[in-house]
Amino acid sequence: MKRWEKLNDRQLSLLRRICEGADPVTAKDSGLAATVYALRGRGLVITPRRAGVWHAEITEAGKFYLDHGYHPDRPDPVSRSSSIEGSTGASGQRSQGVEDAGPAQRLIEQLQQADGIIHISNPDMETRASYRRLIDVVKRHGLVPEGYRLRHTGRDRGDLIIMLDGSGSDTDWNRVRLNTRNQFFDPAAMADVLNRDASRICVSPELLPRVFIILERLAREAERRGYRLGMSTKHPKVTFYIVVGNRQWGLELLEDREPIQPPPPRPPFRSHIGPPHRKGDPIIREPLAETEKTRPSGRLTLKLAPPHFGARQGGRWVDKGRTLIESKLREVIPELDRLLNAEEQARIEHERRLRELQEERERKEREQRTRWEAAVREAQEAAAEERRRRLFANALEAWRSAAELRRFCAVLQESAAANEDAETVKNLTLWIRWGQSLTDTLDPVLAPGALAEEDFDPELDGDELRPYLDGWSPYGPHIEYRFRSTTQPPSAPPAPPARGQAWRFSREGTEWWRWT
């Protein structure tokens, strides 16, 4: 059922009775409860509680309905038709539709400038009705940006919150909506909550009037400074706080407790049935219950609680003699300003220290990277030089080996020429040919091999650079910790040469062959 649908005769008659006020409608009229709830659901009446009983009261929307015969939220058929014609008709009609939607368009722009949310503290019924009409125009004219949803809460009571939600989920909106229902910023609403259930605050019932006076004066002092005093009913015990911008500073209001003079000690009694008490027998004394150790003192305490762990402790005001905390309420907001300023200075100092630490860390990292880059350049030069020497020495050794092989083949050829055995000559000739072909493959002049294939300035990998880095990692500017055994492993026998592996002769005084 729409809010703006026409009331039936029973609902209209009851609405007139509530408006006249001659015959009050309360919770005692149980037969009218369903009708009252239906009117309240349409925003035509409200049902505040007094002394635990709700009383029906007419709203501005209800008075509007009795005066005009329709709900103020009812869509205007003329506006709807002009909107449709403005989107599809002639230019004159289109401009008229846009002009009607001007305030609604400004509401969307205001939401976009306010990061998607507008919070109005406890507005009157006329303001609520005007915003409801604007929201209806926004939806009917299709002014909600694509991908967003327009939501609002506080239609009839409490704070009015309008949200342009583009998250695509209900999580953020549910948090805002539920928190709004549990938050009160009007001292009268706070008093109504505490009157209904006085056990929600740690104060004796006779001190509640003082509590209401303190809350009202604190709210007035906070509003003068641009802050707001709030109360949350999310937990069984209500909590108070002062809203400063986007932050909340806790406020505790409770009654002190004083110790009770303990009664005289009871005579000890034996823990078992038996002969009379003797020295050494166990004695049991009944402990005094925790609730019996203290009692309400009738003195109130007000203190500013830090908003988070580690924050500066706030001020504390207590009843002392004839001086009550009501006379000290003007000190609360200046003390809060002092704490806020001290916390802001601490935050600035903390950020300065963090910035200095970050700069010092970056400076050390730059110095370490500079040293590492220098070590890498030196290691590349040393490793490349060592590689060139090794390759060149191997080529020189291969060239000498090839020269020795040529001389050896020449001696074998002379021996074959002097030999008269044909079979021996044939066999030696085969060996000589094989030796000459081997000499050509070993000689780096005829077959350059490694010298021709290896670059003079090669790209060296990490394993080749590591021995020259003096502990630095070849892959980054940090020290590389590698496990080094304290005991030398047993020497393993040389591995046999692989099939087809090349070999070359060694210089005199070493093994006659060396596998490469």
C-alpha positions as CSV (number, residue, x, y, z in Angstrom):
1,M,0.0,0.0,0.0
2,K,1.3,3.5,-0.9
3,R,1.7,6.1,1.7
4,W,-0.4,8.6,-0.3
5,E,-3.4,6.3,-0.9
6,K,-6.8,7.5,0.3
7,L,-7.8,6.8,3.9
8,N,-10.9,4.7,4.7
9,D,-13.7,6.1,6.8
10,R,-12.4,4.6,10.0
11,Q,-8.9,5.9,9.6
12,L,-10.2,9.4,8.6
13,S,-12.5,9.6,11.6
14,L,-9.7,8.6,14.0
15,L,-7.3,11.1,12.4
16,R,-9.9,13.9,13.0
17,R,-10.3,12.7,16.6
18,I,-6.6,12.8,17.2
19,C,-6.3,16.3,15.6
20,E,-9.1,17.7,17.8
21,G,-7.4,16.3,21.0
22,A,-10.6,16.4,23.1
23,D,-10.6,12.6,23.4
24,P,-7.0,11.4,23.6
25,V,-6.1,8.2,21.8
26,T,-3.6,6.1,23.9
27,A,-2.4,2.6,24.3
28,K,-5.3,2.0,26.6
29,D,-7.7,2.0,23.5
30,S,-6.5,-1.4,22.4
31,G,-9.2,-1.7,19.8
32,L,-7.8,1.4,17.9
33,A,-4.2,0.2,18.0
34,A,-4.2,-1.3,14.5
35,T,-5.7,1.9,13.0
36,V,-3.2,4.1,14.8
37,Y,-0.3,1.9,13.5
38,A,-1.7,2.2,10.0
39,L,-1.8,6.0,10.3
40,R,1.7,6.1,11.8
41,G,3.0,4.0,8.9
42,R,1.8,6.7,6.6
43,G,3.5,9.4,8.6
44,L,0.2,11.0,9.6
45,V,0.6,10.5,13.4
46,I,3.3,9.7,15.9
47,T,3.1,7.7,19.1
48,P,5.5,9.1,21.7
49,R,5.6,7.3,25.1
50,R,4.9,9.0,28.4
51,A,5.0,7.0,31.6
52,G,5.3,3.8,29.6
53,V,2.1,4.5,27.5
54,W,2.1,5.8,24.0
55,H,-0.2,8.7,23.0
56,A,-1.2,9.4,19.4
57,E,-0.3,12.9,18.1
58,I,-1.0,14.3,14.7
59,T,1.9,15.3,12.4
60,E,2.1,18.1,9.9
61,A,1.4,15.6,7.2
62,G,-1.7,14.6,9.0
63,K,-2.9,18.2,9.2
64,F,-2.1,18.6,5.6
65,Y,-4.3,15.6,4.7
66,L,-7.2,17.0,6.7
67,D,-6.9,20.4,5.1
68,H,-6.4,19.2,1.4
69,G,-7.9,15.7,1.3
70,Y,-4.7,14.0,0.1
71,H,-1.3,13.0,1.4
72,P,1.5,15.6,0.9
73,D,3.7,12.9,-0.6
74,R,1.2,12.0,-3.3
75,P,2.8,12.3,-6.8
76,D,1.4,15.3,-8.7
77,P,-0.2,14.0,-12.0
78,V,0.4,17.4,-13.6
79,S,4.2,17.3,-12.8
80,R,4.4,13.7,-14.0
81,S,2.8,14.5,-17.3
82,S,4.9,17.6,-17.8
83,S,8.0,15.6,-17.0
84,I,7.1,13.0,-19.7
85,E,6.2,15.7,-22.2
86,G,9.5,17.5,-21.4
87,S,11.4,14.5,-22.3
88,T,9.6,13.6,-25.5
89,G,7.6,16.7,-26.6
90,A,8.4,20.1,-28.0
91,S,11.2,22.3,-26.8
92,G,8.9,24.6,-24.7
93,Q,7.4,21.6,-22.9
94,R,10.9,20.1,-22.3
95,S,12.2,23.3,-20.7
96,Q,9.1,23.4,-18.4
97,G,9.9,19.8,-17.2
98,V,13.5,20.7,-16.5
99,E,12.5,23.8,-14.6
100,D,10.1,21.7,-12.3
101,A,13.0,19.4,-11.5
102,G,15.4,22.2,-10.7
103,P,15.4,21.8,-6.8
104,A,15.7,18.0,-7.2
105,Q,18.7,18.4,-9.5
106,R,20.3,20.7,-6.9
107,L,19.7,18.0,-4.3
108,I,21.7,15.6,-6.4
109,E,24.5,18.1,-6.9
110,Q,24.5,18.8,-3.1
111,L,24.8,15.0,-2.4
112,Q,27.7,14.7,-4.9
113,Q,29.6,17.6,-3.3
114,A,29.0,16.1,0.2
115,D,30.6,12.8,-0.7
116,G,27.2,11.2,-1.2
117,I,25.6,11.8,2.2
118,I,23.5,14.6,3.8
119,H,22.9,14.5,7.6
120,I,20.2,16.8,9.0
121,S,19.9,16.7,12.8
122,N,16.4,16.2,14.1
123,P,14.5,18.4,11.6
124,D,10.9,19.5,12.0
125,M,8.1,17.8,10.2
126,E,7.8,20.5,7.6
127,T,11.5,20.0,6.7
128,R,11.1,16.3,6.5
129,A,8.1,16.6,4.2
130,S,9.9,19.0,1.9
131,Y,12.8,16.6,1.6
132,R,10.5,13.6,1.0
133,R,8.9,15.6,-1.9
134,L,12.3,16.4,-3.4
135,I,13.3,12.7,-3.2
136,D,10.1,11.7,-4.9
137,V,10.7,14.2,-7.7
138,V,14.3,13.0,-8.2
139,K,13.0,9.4,-8.6
140,R,10.1,10.3,-10.9
141,H,12.3,12.5,-13.2
142,G,15.0,9.9,-13.4
143,L,17.7,12.2,-12.0
144,V,19.5,9.6,-10.0
145,P,22.9,9.0,-11.7
146,E,23.4,5.7,-13.4
147,G,24.8,3.0,-11.1
148,Y,23.6,4.8,-7.9
149,R,20.6,4.4,-5.6
150,L,19.0,7.2,-3.6
151,R,18.3,6.2,0.0
152,H,17.0,8.0,3.0
153,T,16.1,7.3,6.6
154,G,14.4,9.4,9.4
155,R,11.2,9.8,7.6
156,D,9.2,10.5,10.7
157,R,11.6,11.0,13.6
158,G,15.3,11.2,14.5
159,D,18.0,12.5,12.2
160,L,17.3,12.7,8.5
161,I,20.0,11.1,6.4
162,I,20.0,11.1,2.6
163,M,22.6,8.9,0.8
164,L,23.5,8.5,-2.8
165,D,24.8,5.0,-2.7
166,G,26.9,3.7,-5.5
167,S,28.6,0.7,-3.8
168,G,26.2,-1.8,-5.2
169,S,25.7,-3.5,-1.8
170,D,23.6,-2.8,1.2
171,T,26.4,-3.0,3.8
172,D,27.3,0.7,4.0
173,W,23.6,1.8,4.0
174,N,22.6,-0.7,6.7
175,R,25.5,0.5,8.9
176,V,24.3,4.1,8.4
177,R,20.6,3.2,8.9
178,L,21.1,1.1,12.0
179,N,23.5,3.5,13.6
180,T,21.0,6.3,13.1
181,R,18.3,4.4,14.9
182,N,20.6,3.9,17.9
183,Q,21.8,7.5,18.1
184,F,20.1,10.4,19.7
185,F,21.2,14.1,19.6
186,D,18.1,15.7,21.1
187,P,18.3,16.0,25.0
188,A,14.5,15.5,25.1
189,A,14.8,12.2,23.2
190,M,17.6,11.1,25.5
191,A,15.5,11.9,28.6
192,D,12.6,9.9,27.0
193,V,14.8,6.9,26.5
194,L,16.2,7.0,30.1
195,N,12.7,7.6,31.6
196,R,11.4,4.5,29.9
197,D,14.3,2.4,31.3
198,A,16.4,4.0,34.0
199,S,18.5,0.9,34.3
200,R,20.4,1.8,31.1
201,I,22.5,4.4,33.0
202,C,24.6,3.9,36.1
203,V,22.8,6.5,38.1
204,S,20.2,6.3,40.9
205,P,16.6,7.2,39.9
206,E,16.6,10.2,42.2
207,L,19.5,11.7,40.3
208,L,17.9,11.4,36.8
209,P,16.6,15.0,36.9
210,R,20.1,16.3,37.4
211,V,21.3,14.1,34.6
212,F,18.7,15.6,32.2
213,I,19.8,19.1,33.2
214,I,23.5,18.3,32.6
215,L,22.7,16.8,29.2
216,E,20.7,19.8,28.1
217,R,23.4,22.3,29.2
218,L,26.2,20.2,27.7
219,A,24.2,20.0,24.4
220,R,23.8,23.8,24.4
221,E,27.5,24.4,25.2
222,A,28.6,21.9,22.4
223,E,26.2,23.5,19.9
224,R,27.7,26.9,20.6
225,R,31.1,25.6,19.7
226,G,29.9,23.7,16.6
227,Y,29.9,20.3,18.2
228,R,27.1,17.9,19.0
229,L,26.3,15.9,22.1
230,G,25.1,12.4,21.2
231,M,23.8,9.3,23.0
232,S,24.1,5.7,21.7
233,T,21.7,2.9,22.7
234,K,23.5,0.2,20.9
235,H,24.6,-1.5,24.1
236,P,22.6,-2.3,27.2
237,K,24.1,0.7,29.0
238,V,23.8,4.0,27.1
239,T,27.0,5.8,26.1
240,F,27.5,9.5,25.6
241,Y,29.9,11.2,23.3
242,I,30.6,14.6,21.7
243,V,30.8,14.7,17.9
244,V,33.7,16.8,16.6
245,G,33.7,16.8,12.8
246,N,34.0,13.1,11.8
247,R,35.3,12.0,15.2
248,Q,33.7,11.1,18.5
249,W,35.1,11.8,21.9
250,G,33.6,9.7,24.7
251,L,31.8,11.2,27.7
252,E,31.1,9.3,30.8
253,L,28.4,10.3,33.3
254,L,27.9,8.0,36.3
255,E,27.4,8.0,40.0
256,D,30.2,7.3,42.4
257,R,30.1,4.4,44.8
258,E,31.4,4.5,48.3
259,P,32.6,1.6,50.4
260,I,30.3,0.1,53.0
261,Q,31.6,-0.3,56.5
262,P,32.0,-4.1,56.8
263,P,30.1,-5.8,59.7
264,P,32.0,-7.2,62.6
265,P,33.6,-10.5,61.8
266,R,31.5,-13.6,62.4
267,P,32.8,-16.2,64.7
268,P,34.6,-19.0,62.9
269,F,33.0,-22.3,62.5
270,R,34.3,-25.7,61.7
271,S,34.2,-27.1,58.2
272,H,33.3,-30.6,59.4
273,I,31.3,-32.2,62.1
274,G,33.4,-33.7,64.8
275,P,35.0,-32.8,68.1
276,P,35.3,-29.2,69.2
277,H,37.7,-27.0,67.3
278,R,41.3,-27.6,67.9
279,K,44.4,-25.8,66.7
280,G,45.2,-26.6,63.1
281,D,41.7,-27.4,62.0
282,P,40.5,-25.7,58.8
283,I,38.4,-22.6,59.3
284,I,35.9,-21.3,56.7
285,R,34.7,-17.7,56.7
286,E,31.9,-16.5,54.4
287,P,33.3,-13.8,52.0
288,L,31.5,-10.5,51.7
289,A,29.6,-10.3,48.4
290,E,31.0,-7.8,45.9
291,T,27.7,-5.9,45.6
292,E,27.7,-5.5,49.4
293,K,31.1,-3.8,49.5
294,T,29.9,-0.5,47.9
295,R,26.7,1.5,47.6
296,P,25.6,4.6,45.5
297,S,27.0,7.7,47.0
298,G,24.6,10.3,45.4
299,R,27.6,12.1,43.8
300,L,27.9,12.4,40.1
301,T,31.1,12.2,38.1
302,L,31.6,13.5,34.6
303,K,34.7,12.8,32.6
304,L,36.0,12.9,29.0
305,A,37.0,9.5,27.9
306,P,39.7,9.1,25.3
307,P,38.3,8.0,21.9
308,H,40.9,5.2,21.5
309,F,43.5,3.3,23.5
310,G,46.6,5.4,24.0
311,A,44.9,8.8,23.6
312,R,45.3,11.5,26.2
313,Q,43.1,11.2,29.3
314,G,40.4,13.8,29.5
315,G,39.2,16.1,32.3
316,R,37.2,14.9,35.3
317,W,34.6,16.7,37.2
318,V,32.9,15.4,40.4
319,D,30.5,16.6,43.0
320,K,32.5,17.9,46.0
321,G,30.6,19.1,49.1
322,R,28.1,21.7,48.0
323,T,29.8,22.3,44.6
324,L,28.0,20.3,41.9
325,I,29.2,19.5,38.5
326,E,26.4,21.6,37.0
327,S,28.5,24.7,38.0
328,K,31.5,23.3,36.1
329,L,29.9,22.5,32.7
330,R,31.4,25.5,31.1
331,E,34.8,23.9,31.5
332,V,34.0,20.8,29.6
333,I,34.1,22.1,26.0
334,P,37.3,24.2,26.6
335,E,38.9,21.1,28.1
336,L,37.8,19.2,25.0
337,D,39.3,21.8,22.8
338,R,42.6,21.6,24.7
339,L,42.6,17.8,24.3
340,L,41.8,18.0,20.6
341,N,44.6,20.6,20.1
342,A,47.0,18.4,22.1
343,E,46.1,15.4,20.1
344,E,46.4,17.3,16.8
345,Q,49.9,18.5,17.9
346,A,50.8,14.9,18.8
347,R,49.6,13.7,15.5
348,I,51.6,16.3,13.7
349,E,54.7,15.4,15.7
350,H,54.1,11.7,15.1
351,E,53.8,12.4,11.3
352,R,57.0,14.4,11.4
353,R,58.9,11.6,13.1
354,L,57.5,9.1,10.7
355,R,58.6,11.4,7.8
356,E,62.1,11.7,9.3
357,L,62.3,7.9,9.8
358,Q,61.1,7.4,6.2
359,E,63.6,9.9,4.8
360,E,66.4,8.3,6.9
361,R,65.5,4.8,5.7
362,E,65.4,6.0,2.1
363,R,68.8,7.7,2.5
364,K,70.3,4.5,3.9
365,E,68.7,2.5,1.0
366,R,70.2,4.9,-1.5
367,E,73.6,4.7,0.1
368,Q,73.4,0.9,0.2
369,R,72.3,0.8,-3.4
370,T,75.2,3.1,-4.4
371,R,77.7,0.8,-2.6
372,W,76.1,-2.3,-4.2
373,E,76.1,-0.8,-7.7
374,A,79.8,0.1,-7.2
375,A,80.5,-3.4,-6.0
376,V,78.7,-4.9,-8.9
377,R,80.6,-2.8,-11.4
378,E,84.0,-3.8,-9.9
379,A,82.8,-7.5,-9.7
380,Q,81.8,-7.4,-13.4
381,E,85.2,-6.0,-14.4
382,A,87.1,-8.5,-12.2
383,A,85.0,-11.4,-13.4
384,A,85.2,-10.4,-17.0
385,E,89.0,-10.0,-16.8
386,E,89.3,-13.4,-15.1
387,R,87.2,-15.0,-17.8
388,R,89.3,-13.4,-20.6
389,R,92.5,-14.6,-19.0
390,R,91.1,-18.1,-18.6
391,L,89.8,-18.3,-22.1
392,F,93.0,-16.8,-23.5
393,A,95.2,-19.2,-21.5
394,N,93.2,-22.2,-22.7
395,A,93.6,-21.0,-26.3
396,L,97.3,-20.6,-25.8
397,E,97.5,-24.1,-24.2
398,A,95.5,-25.5,-27.1
399,W,97.8,-23.8,-29.6
400,R,100.9,-25.3,-27.9
401,S,99.3,-28.7,-27.7
402,A,98.5,-28.5,-31.5
403,A,102.2,-27.6,-32.2
404,E,103.4,-30.5,-30.2
405,L,100.9,-32.8,-32.0
406,R,102.3,-31.6,-35.3
407,R,105.8,-32.4,-34.3
408,F,104.7,-35.7,-33.0
409,C,102.9,-36.6,-36.2
410,A,106.1,-35.5,-38.2
411,V,108.2,-37.9,-36.1
412,L,105.6,-40.7,-36.7
413,Q,105.7,-40.0,-40.4
414,E,109.6,-40.3,-40.4
415,S,109.3,-43.6,-38.5
416,A,106.7,-44.9,-41.0
417,A,109.0,-43.9,-43.9
418,A,111.9,-45.9,-42.4
419,N,109.8,-48.9,-41.6
420,E,109.8,-51.8,-44.2
421,D,106.8,-53.7,-42.8
422,A,103.8,-52.8,-45.0
423,E,101.2,-53.6,-42.3
424,T,103.0,-51.4,-39.8
425,V,103.3,-48.5,-42.3
426,K,99.6,-48.8,-43.1
427,N,98.6,-48.6,-39.4
428,L,100.9,-45.7,-38.7
429,T,99.6,-43.8,-41.7
430,L,96.1,-44.1,-40.3
431,W,97.2,-42.8,-36.9
432,I,99.1,-39.9,-38.5
433,R,96.0,-38.8,-40.5
434,W,93.8,-39.0,-37.4
435,G,96.4,-37.0,-35.4
436,Q,96.7,-34.3,-38.2
437,S,92.9,-33.9,-38.3
438,L,92.8,-33.7,-34.5
439,T,95.6,-31.0,-34.6
440,D,93.5,-28.9,-36.9
441,T,90.5,-29.0,-34.5
442,L,92.7,-28.1,-31.5
443,D,94.6,-25.3,-33.1
444,P,92.8,-22.0,-32.2
445,V,94.4,-20.3,-35.2
446,L,92.9,-22.7,-37.7
447,A,89.8,-23.4,-35.7
448,P,89.2,-20.4,-33.4
449,G,86.6,-22.2,-31.3
450,A,86.0,-20.5,-28.0
451,L,87.8,-17.3,-28.8
452,A,85.6,-16.6,-31.8
453,E,82.4,-17.7,-30.1
454,E,82.9,-16.0,-26.8
455,D,82.2,-12.2,-26.5
456,F,84.9,-10.0,-25.2
457,D,82.4,-8.2,-22.9
458,P,79.9,-10.9,-22.0
459,E,76.8,-10.7,-19.8
460,L,77.8,-12.5,-16.6
461,D,75.3,-14.3,-14.4
462,G,75.1,-14.2,-10.6
463,D,77.1,-17.3,-10.0
464,E,80.1,-15.8,-11.9
465,L,79.8,-12.4,-10.0
466,R,79.3,-13.8,-6.5
467,P,83.0,-14.6,-5.7
468,Y,83.9,-11.0,-6.4
469,L,81.1,-9.2,-4.5
470,D,82.5,-9.6,-1.0
471,G,79.2,-10.8,0.5
472,W,76.8,-8.7,-1.6
473,S,74.0,-10.5,-3.4
474,P,74.3,-10.3,-7.2
475,Y,70.5,-9.8,-7.5
476,G,69.9,-6.8,-5.2
477,P,71.4,-4.3,-2.7
478,H,71.5,-6.6,0.3
479,I,74.0,-8.9,2.0
480,E,73.7,-12.5,1.0
481,Y,74.0,-15.0,3.8
482,R,75.0,-18.4,2.4
483,F,75.6,-21.5,4.4
484,R,79.3,-22.4,4.7
485,S,80.3,-25.7,6.2
486,T,83.0,-25.6,8.9
487,T,84.3,-29.0,7.8
488,Q,85.8,-29.8,4.4
489,P,83.9,-32.5,2.6
490,P,85.9,-35.6,1.5
491,S,87.4,-35.2,-1.9
492,A,85.4,-37.1,-4.5
493,P,87.1,-39.0,-7.3
494,P,87.2,-37.3,-10.7
495,A,84.2,-38.0,-12.8
496,P,84.9,-40.0,-16.0
497,P,84.8,-38.1,-19.2
498,A,81.6,-38.0,-21.2
499,R,81.4,-39.6,-24.6
500,G,82.4,-37.3,-27.4
501,Q,83.9,-34.7,-24.9
502,A,86.8,-32.7,-26.4
503,W,90.3,-33.0,-24.9
504,R,93.6,-31.2,-25.3
505,F,97.2,-31.7,-24.3
506,S,98.7,-30.1,-21.3
507,R,102.0,-28.5,-20.8
508,E,105.0,-30.4,-19.6
509,G,105.1,-31.5,-15.9
510,T,101.3,-32.1,-15.8
511,E,99.0,-34.9,-16.9
512,W,99.4,-35.8,-20.5
513,W,95.7,-35.1,-21.2
514,R,93.1,-32.9,-19.8
515,W,89.4,-33.1,-20.4
516,T,87.5,-29.9,-21.1
